[in-house]
Amino acid sequence: MQPLHLACLGGFTECCKKLLFYGVDVNAKDNNDRTPLHCAACSGNVNCLELLMSQAGDFNCIDKLGRNPLHYAAGHTNFRCVMSLVTAGSNVNKPDTKACTPLHYAAASDLDAKCVEHLLRNRGNASKRDKQGYSAVHYASANGHKLAIEMLLDVSANDLLNRSSGSPCVTPLHLAAFHGHKPALEVLIKSFNDLEVRDDRGRTPLDLASFQGHVECVECLLNHNAMF
């Protein structure tokens, strides 16, 4: 990393200004092809971020993982940075090398769903799936982010829960049950017609909740007439 990367990671706007004044390359890349904008998006310092963009920082530049700064801002739930990047015109549906979009990362990390909501309002595509076939609702379910699940299902529940030929055998319901996220499970149950859906090893959500010892999830599924 170069000094400008480090100043951005630390959120030191005045240091960034000084380095840029002396001619440091605003789009310099480190060994992973990350630019100072990637670092500012990670650290969440919107002042550094906007300074870099005002000096021709490339907000759609990708690193070796195929991620633009918006991937990092969303993944670190840096809402103000997400807003700034989206306003600037960052590609909200850019897939990285795993075919994950910023919305995937926001769904995985955004407890209050502010980033998820903003991305959805700005043409974020909730139907996009990664290379394993997982959509953003899978990521939200695995991490128990109830609000994000509700928002994503409001967009297109049928599409997100559809098990097409390219979809994984593991459903969002399986993930919520396996990880013990009862509130998320309760939301998903309302959208699933089949609580006996099985993964590629023949296990139902009830099987997984029982295997992991998640009593509340077991009770929740049984109360909704899951078969055993």
C-alpha positions as CSV (number, residue, x, y, z in Angstrom):
1,M,0.0,0.0,0.0
2,Q,1.0,3.5,-0.7
3,P,0.7,6.5,1.7
4,L,-2.6,7.6,0.2
5,H,-4.1,4.2,0.7
6,L,-3.0,4.3,4.3
7,A,-4.4,7.8,4.9
8,C,-7.7,6.7,3.5
9,L,-7.9,3.6,5.7
10,G,-7.2,5.8,8.7
11,G,-9.8,8.4,7.6
12,F,-7.2,11.2,7.6
13,T,-8.7,13.7,5.2
14,E,-6.1,16.4,5.6
15,C,-3.3,13.9,4.9
16,C,-5.1,12.9,1.8
17,K,-5.4,16.5,0.7
18,K,-1.7,17.1,1.2
19,L,-0.7,14.0,-0.7
20,L,-3.0,14.8,-3.6
21,F,-1.6,18.4,-3.6
22,Y,1.9,17.0,-4.1
23,G,0.8,14.9,-7.0
24,V,0.2,11.4,-5.6
25,D,-1.8,9.3,-8.1
26,V,-5.4,9.2,-6.9
27,N,-6.0,5.9,-8.7
28,A,-2.7,4.2,-7.6
29,K,-3.2,0.4,-7.1
30,D,-1.7,-1.8,-4.4
31,N,-0.7,-5.5,-4.9
32,N,-4.4,-6.5,-4.9
33,D,-5.3,-3.7,-7.4
34,R,-7.1,-1.8,-4.7
35,T,-7.1,2.0,-5.1
36,P,-7.4,4.6,-2.3
37,L,-11.1,4.7,-3.1
38,H,-11.4,1.1,-2.1
39,C,-9.7,1.9,1.1
40,A,-11.9,4.9,1.8
41,A,-15.0,2.8,1.1
42,C,-13.8,0.2,3.6
43,S,-13.0,2.6,6.4
44,G,-16.3,4.5,5.9
45,N,-14.8,8.0,5.8
46,V,-17.1,9.7,3.4
47,N,-15.0,12.9,3.4
48,C,-12.0,11.0,2.1
49,L,-14.2,9.2,-0.4
50,E,-15.7,12.4,-1.8
51,L,-12.3,14.1,-1.9
52,L,-10.9,11.3,-4.0
53,M,-13.9,11.4,-6.4
54,S,-13.6,15.2,-6.7
55,Q,-10.0,14.5,-7.9
56,A,-11.0,12.0,-10.6
57,G,-10.9,8.9,-8.4
58,D,-12.4,6.1,-10.4
59,F,-15.4,4.8,-8.5
60,N,-15.9,1.9,-10.8
61,C,-12.3,0.6,-10.7
62,I,-12.1,-3.1,-9.7
63,D,-9.5,-5.0,-7.7
64,K,-8.3,-8.5,-8.3
65,L,-11.4,-9.9,-6.7
66,G,-13.5,-8.0,-9.2
67,R,-14.9,-5.6,-6.6
68,N,-15.5,-1.9,-6.9
69,P,-15.5,0.5,-4.0
70,L,-19.3,0.0,-3.6
71,H,-18.8,-3.7,-2.8
72,Y,-16.6,-2.7,0.1
73,A,-18.8,0.2,1.3
74,A,-21.9,-2.1,1.2
75,G,-20.0,-5.0,2.9
76,H,-18.8,-2.8,5.7
77,T,-22.3,-1.2,6.0
78,N,-20.9,2.3,5.5
79,F,-24.2,3.9,4.5
80,R,-22.9,7.4,3.8
81,C,-20.3,6.0,1.5
82,V,-22.9,3.8,-0.2
83,M,-25.1,6.8,-0.8
84,S,-22.2,8.9,-2.2
85,L,-21.0,6.1,-4.5
86,V,-24.5,5.4,-5.8
87,T,-25.1,9.1,-6.4
88,A,-21.8,9.3,-8.3
89,G,-23.0,6.5,-10.6
90,S,-21.2,3.5,-9.3
91,N,-22.4,0.2,-10.8
92,V,-24.8,-1.2,-8.2
93,N,-25.1,-4.6,-9.9
94,K,-21.4,-5.2,-10.7
95,P,-20.6,-8.9,-10.1
96,D,-17.2,-9.7,-8.6
97,T,-15.2,-12.9,-9.3
98,K,-17.7,-14.9,-7.2
99,A,-20.6,-13.2,-9.1
100,C,-21.6,-11.4,-5.9
101,T,-23.0,-7.9,-6.2
102,P,-22.9,-5.1,-3.6
103,L,-26.4,-6.2,-2.6
104,H,-25.1,-9.7,-1.7
105,Y,-22.6,-8.1,0.7
106,A,-25.0,-5.6,2.1
107,A,-27.5,-8.4,2.8
108,A,-24.8,-10.4,4.6
109,S,-23.7,-7.6,6.9
110,D,-26.4,-4.9,7.1
111,L,-28.4,-5.5,10.4
112,D,-30.6,-2.4,10.0
113,A,-30.9,-2.9,6.2
114,K,-30.2,0.8,5.4
115,C,-27.7,-0.1,2.7
116,V,-29.9,-2.9,1.3
117,E,-32.8,-0.5,1.1
118,H,-30.8,2.2,-0.7
119,L,-29.4,-0.3,-3.2
120,L,-32.8,-1.6,-3.9
121,R,-34.2,1.9,-4.5
122,N,-31.4,2.5,-6.9
123,R,-32.0,-0.5,-9.2
124,G,-30.1,-3.1,-7.2
125,N,-31.2,-6.4,-8.6
126,A,-32.2,-8.8,-5.8
127,S,-32.5,-11.7,-8.3
128,K,-28.8,-11.8,-9.1
129,R,-27.2,-15.0,-8.0
130,D,-23.6,-15.8,-7.2
131,K,-21.7,-18.7,-8.7
132,Q,-23.2,-21.1,-6.2
133,G,-26.7,-20.0,-7.1
134,Y,-27.2,-17.9,-3.9
135,S,-29.2,-14.7,-4.0
136,A,-29.0,-11.8,-1.6
137,V,-31.9,-13.3,0.5
138,H,-29.7,-16.4,1.0
139,Y,-27.0,-14.2,2.5
140,A,-29.4,-12.3,4.7
141,S,-30.9,-15.6,5.9
142,A,-27.6,-17.1,6.8
143,N,-26.8,-14.1,8.9
144,G,-30.2,-13.6,10.4
145,H,-30.9,-10.2,9.0
146,K,-34.7,-10.1,9.3
147,L,-35.2,-6.6,8.0
148,A,-33.1,-7.3,4.9
149,I,-35.0,-10.5,4.3
150,E,-38.3,-8.6,4.5
151,M,-37.2,-5.9,2.0
152,L,-35.8,-8.5,-0.4
153,L,-38.9,-10.6,-0.3
154,D,-41.0,-7.5,-0.9
155,V,-39.2,-6.9,-4.2
156,S,-39.8,-10.4,-5.6
157,A,-40.6,-13.2,-3.3
158,N,-41.5,-15.7,-6.0
159,D,-38.3,-15.2,-7.9
160,L,-36.0,-15.2,-4.9
161,L,-37.5,-18.4,-3.5
162,N,-37.8,-20.2,-6.8
163,R,-35.7,-23.3,-7.1
164,S,-34.7,-23.2,-10.7
165,S,-32.2,-25.5,-12.4
166,G,-29.4,-23.1,-11.4
167,S,-30.5,-22.7,-7.8
168,P,-28.7,-24.5,-4.9
169,C,-30.5,-27.2,-3.0
170,V,-30.0,-25.2,0.2
171,T,-32.8,-22.7,0.6
172,P,-32.9,-19.6,2.7
173,L,-35.1,-21.5,5.1
174,H,-32.3,-24.1,5.5
175,L,-29.8,-21.4,6.2
176,A,-31.8,-19.6,8.8
177,A,-32.6,-22.9,10.6
178,F,-29.0,-24.1,10.5
179,H,-27.7,-20.9,12.0
180,G,-30.4,-20.6,14.6
181,H,-32.0,-17.3,13.4
182,K,-35.6,-17.7,14.6
183,P,-36.8,-14.1,13.7
184,A,-35.5,-14.7,10.1
185,L,-37.0,-18.1,10.1
186,E,-40.4,-16.7,11.0
187,V,-40.3,-14.3,8.1
188,L,-39.3,-16.9,5.6
189,I,-41.9,-19.4,6.8
190,K,-44.6,-17.0,5.6
191,S,-43.2,-17.2,2.1
192,F,-42.5,-20.9,1.9
193,N,-45.2,-23.3,1.0
194,D,-43.1,-26.4,1.6
195,L,-41.4,-26.7,5.0
196,E,-40.3,-30.2,4.1
197,V,-38.1,-28.9,1.3
198,R,-34.8,-31.0,1.3
199,D,-31.2,-30.1,0.6
200,D,-28.9,-32.2,-1.6
201,R,-28.3,-34.5,1.4
202,G,-32.0,-35.0,2.0
203,R,-32.2,-32.8,5.1
204,T,-35.2,-30.5,5.9
205,P,-34.9,-27.2,7.8
206,L,-36.2,-29.0,10.9
207,D,-33.4,-31.6,10.5
208,L,-30.8,-28.9,10.4
209,A,-32.3,-26.9,13.3
210,S,-32.4,-30.1,15.4
211,F,-28.8,-31.2,14.4
212,Q,-27.5,-27.8,15.5
213,G,-29.5,-27.8,18.8
214,H,-31.5,-24.6,18.0
215,V,-34.5,-25.2,20.2
216,E,-36.4,-22.0,19.3
217,C,-36.1,-22.8,15.6
218,V,-37.2,-26.4,16.2
219,E,-40.2,-25.1,18.1
220,C,-41.0,-22.5,15.5
221,L,-41.0,-25.0,12.7
222,L,-43.1,-27.5,14.6
223,N,-45.6,-24.8,15.5
224,H,-46.0,-24.2,11.7
225,N,-46.7,-27.9,11.2
226,A,-43.3,-29.0,9.8
227,M,-43.3,-32.8,9.5
228,F,-40.8,-34.9,11.4
